[in-house]
């Protein structure tokens, strides 16, 4: 039993080929699967926290100048964001806004 994982991603969970570290990729897929499951079960907080973690990971893989530039553009357009704050201090809305402006597409 010790060699069996305590959780596995659903077969329908998207592959994460953009995550460079293969030892991190599978546990992350499991977390994404858990976020979808939490959402289906009405566990919004768990789903939100896992989604934030994934978007933070993705934004950390983008050139900092690019993220900063899109954060500044979002701020200039009236979006509530402080580009000078570290990424790990942002919230879900900021992650979504800047990730969409960066046109991040894992496929």
N, C-alpha and C positions, 0 to 999 in steps of 0.2 A: 504494500500500500504506500510506502514512503516514496516510491518512484513515480506514483501517479499524481498528476496535477490536481489541485482541488477545484479547478474551474477550467473551462475551455471555451473559446469563442463559438458562437453559433456559426454554422456553415455559411450562412448568408452575410456574415460580417466581411466588409470590404478588406482586401489585402492592402497592406501599407508599404508598398515597395519604395515609397519616398523616404521611409525611415531607414537610414543607413546602417544602423546597428542591428543585425539579425537577432541578437540576444534580447533586444528591447522590443523588437517588432511584434513577436508573438504575445508577450504579456500586455502590450498596448492594445492589440486586437481583442484580447480577453476583456480589458477594461471598457473598450468601446461597446462590445457586446453587452456587458453589464449595464452600461449607460442606457442602451436601448431597452433592455429588460426593465430597468428601474423606471424609465419613462412610461412604458406600457403598464406598469404596476402602480402608477400614480406617485412614484417617489421622485418628485421633481428636484429636490435638493441634491440627491446623489447623481442624478442625470446631469444637472448643471455643473457640479464640481468636476465630473469626469470630462465633460465637454470643454470646460475652461482649460483643464490640464492639457487636453489634446491641442487646442488652438494655441496655447502658450508654447508647446513643443514645436509646432509648425512655424510660428512666428520667430522663434529662436533660431530656426534653420534658414531664415531669410536674412540677407545682408542688413545689418543694423541701419545703415543710411537709408535704405529703401523703406524699411518699417517706419523710421523717423519721418521721412518725407511724406508718407501717406498719412501718418498721424497728424502732422502739421496741416496737411490739406483738409483732413476731416475737421480739425479744430477751426480752420478758417471758414469752412462751410457751415459752422454753427453746431457741429457735433460736440457733445460734452466729453472732451478728452484732454488730458494734460500730457503732451508728448514728452515732457521732461521727467515724468514718473517712470521708474523702472517697469519693464513688462510684467513682472510678477506682482505688481500692485494694481494692474488694470482689472477690470471686471469683464463679464461675458459680453456685454454690449460693445465695449471697446475692442475686444478681440475679434468679434464678428465684423465690425466696421472696417478695421484696418486689414484683416485677412481678405475681405472681399475687395478692398481697394488694391491690394497686392495681387489680386486675381490668382490666388492660390488654388490650384486644382491638383489633387494628389494622383489623378489618373494620367 
